Amino acid sequence: MATDYSDQFETIRCEFDHETGVGRIVLDRPDSLNAMSTQTLDELPTAIETFDGLDREEDHISVRCVVISGAGDDAFCVGVDVDDIGGERYPFTASSFREALFSVESFGAPVIAEIDGYCVGGGLELALMCDFRIASEESELGFPEVDLGIFPSGVGTTQRLPLLVGPSRAKELCMTGEFLSGSEAAADGLINEAHPAEELPAAVDEFAEELAGKPPLALRAIKDTINQSRNVGLRDGIEYEYRAYLPLLHTDDYAEGAAAFSADREPEWQGK
């Protein structure tokens, strides 16, 4: 059974499937190619907090995975709606933009960007804050900011992009404003997978449900430790990983996993 929270928002749709543990956020401004308005930048962290609240209401992890997509067939997101932002000259460094995108990155469970159509500028920066990016083959992805005399900045895109595509290719993409198809982006490592548009929803659903079927505490620890590796050196990263690992040995999920392995059956993860 799914709970729809969309009536709490104006520019996004938000729902949670209690059976699968998968939450969904849809950027719902198709007439503006899902550009993020001031309202959207306020609502996105609120939606993430809604999912955090679901976890706090229970004695276990409820939200196993979140999928973010864009309404309509034309775009995932084309960035910040500059007309709506108004007098703010550099919207990509706006505090509201940073807060919205960092809320996505910091959410504990895996987050998947489902990309169909244009995913450019701040929209691609949003996708980079997700843990996984799955796109249609004909999607168009790129950073056109250079042609405005600026570059993708504010949330660390120039630091994240080289980790995916390499330093030289990252410079090329940011310096030229080159657009990539979904297929090209997958070949470059910018996204995880590319599928025909008609197969994209099913592919995302399958992956989301695969993640949702794994032990949620372990997945959250994996996400946290890998993300932390960007911020510390190897020795500190090893110690951080070990400190995150030890508590898992005392969870109900670990006991269930060991029991299921011994009994040769499928485990039933509780997220506690």
N, C-alpha and C positions, 0 to 999 in steps of 0.2 A: 504494500500500500504506500502511495506517495503522498506527501504533504506539500501543498503548493503555498509558498510564501509570497507569491508575486504581487498580491494586493497591497503589500507593504512598500512597494517600490513603483517608480514611474518610468525608469529607463532601462530596467533589467527585469528578467524573469528568474525566479529562484525556486527550486523545489528539491525535495529529498525523498528518495525511495528507501523506506525502512526495511524492505525485504532484501535488497541488494547492498545497501549501505552506500549507494552512490548519490552524491549531490550534484546538482546542475545549476550553472549560472549562464544565462543567455543575455548578451548585450543586445538590447531590444530597441535600436534606433535605425532600422533598415533604410529609411529615407535619407539618412545622413551617413550611410555606409557604416553604421555602428560606431561613428566617431564618439569619443567619450566627452560628454558635456560636464559642466560643473556638477550637475545632479548625479551623473554616472560616477564621477570620482568620489562623491560622498556615499553613494549607495553600494559600491563594490566592497569596501571594507565592512559595511554593515551586513552584507550577505555572508561574507566570510565569518563575521562574528556570530551570525545565526547558526552556522555549522559548528563553531566552537561551543556555542551554548548547548547544542544537542549532546555533545560529549559530556559537558559538565552536568547535565540533567540525569545522566545514568552513571552506574558504577563500572562502566566499561566503555570502550571506544565504539561509538555509533557510526561515525562518518569514516568510511574506508577509502573513499576516493572522490574527487571532485572533477567535473568536466566543465570547461568554459568554452562557449561557442558564440557565434554571432547570428542574429536573426536574418532571415532572407537568404537568397542565393548568391548575392554579389560580394559580400565582404565578411571577414571575421571582425576586423576593426581597422580603420585608417588613421588611428591616433587620436589626438586631442582635437576637439571641435574648437578651432581658434576663434571662429565668429562668436561662439557662446562664451568663451573665456573672457572676451572683451578686451580691456586695456592691458592685460598681462602680456608683455612683449615676448617673453620666453616661456611658453607654457610647459615645455618639457622639463623645466627645473622647478615648476610650481610645487609647493609643499603638498598640495592635495594630490597631484599626480604621483609624487613619490610615495605618499602614504597609501594610496590605493594599490600601487603595484607591489610595494613591500608587504602589504597585507596578504597578497596572493602567495608570494614567495615564502613567507614565514608560517603559513598554515601547515599544521603537522602532517596531514595526510597527503598522498600523492595527488598532484593536480595535472590534468591533461588539457592542452589547448587543441580544440577541434577546429581546424582552419579550412574554410572553404571560401575562395574568392580573395579579395585584396586583404593583405596583412602587411601593412607598411607603417613606417615611422613609429610612433608611440604604440600602435597596435602590435607591431612585431616585438617591441620592447616588452609589452605585456606577455606575449607568447614566450619570450625568453625567461620570464619570471616563473613560468610553469615548469614542472619537472619533465614533461614530455610534450612533444608537438607532433600531431598527426594531421596531414593535410590532403586535400584533393590534388590530383596531378596537375590540374590547370590553374591552381591558385597562383597568385602573384605576391611575392614577398620581397621587401627591400627597405632600404633606409635612404629616402630622398632628401634628408635634411641638408646635405651639403649644398644643394641648389638654392637654399635659403640663406646660405652663408653661415650655417651652424652645423652641428653634428649630433648624433644620438647621445644624449647625456642626461645626467640627473639620477639615474638608477644603476649606473655601472655597466652600461651596454658595451663600452669599449674594453671593459675588463672581462666580461662574460663571453663575448663573441669569439675572441681568439681561442678560448678553450674548446669551442665547438668546431671551428673551421680552420684554425691556425692563424698566426699573426699576420702573415702576408695577405691571405685571402680576406681577413677581417678588414685590413687597411683598404684593400681594393673595393670591397663592398661599401664601406663608409665614404671613401674618397670619390667614387664614381657615381654612387646612387643607383647602381645596377639592380634591376629587378630580376628575380629568379622565379621560375615555375616551381610548383611543388615537387616535381620530379627532380629538377636541378638542385633544389634545396636539400632534398634527401641525399643526393649524391655527394653534396658538399658536407653533410653532417649537421646542417643547420636545423633540420627536423629529423624525427625518428623514422617516419614512414610516409609514403605517398600512395594514395589509392585512387581509382576512378571515382568521380564525384558521387555516383550512385551507390558505391560500396562504402563510402566514408563513414556514414553513421553506424553501420553494422560493425565495421572494423574498430571504431572507437568504443562502442558498447562492449565488444568482446574483450578488448584490452582492459577497460575499466572494471569489468566484472572479474577478469583474471586477477587484477590487483586486489579487488575487494575480497577475493577468496583466499588471500594470503594472511598470515598473522599480522594484525594491524600495528601492534606495538613494535614488532621487528621492522616493518616497513617504515614507520616513523623514525626509528633509530637509524636506519640506513640513510634516509633522506637527510636527517640532521647531521650525521657524521660526514657524509660526502659534501654537503653544503659547507660545513665547517672547514673542510680541507682547503677551500679557497682563501681562508683568512689566516691560517697558521702555517708554520713550517712542518716538515715531515715528522720530526720527533714529537712536537706538541700534538700533531694530528693523531699519531699513534696512541698517545696517552688519552686523548679525548675519546677516541674510538673505544678503547678498553673500558673507560669509565661508563660509556653508554651501553656497552655490552653486558657488563656484570649484572645489572638489575634484571635483565631479561631472564636470567637463570632462575629467578625467584617468582616468575609469573605463572598464572594458571595456564596461559597459552603454551609455555614451555613444557609444563607437565603433561598437557593434552597432546602436544606434538610427540613427546617421547612415548606416551601410552599408545597413541595411534600407530606409531612406527612399529612398536612391539607386537601390536595386535593385527598389523597389516590391514588397517582400515583408514578411511579418510578422516582427518582431524576436523573438529568443530571448534573454530576459533571464537573466543569470547571477547577478546580485546581487553583483557585484564590479567 
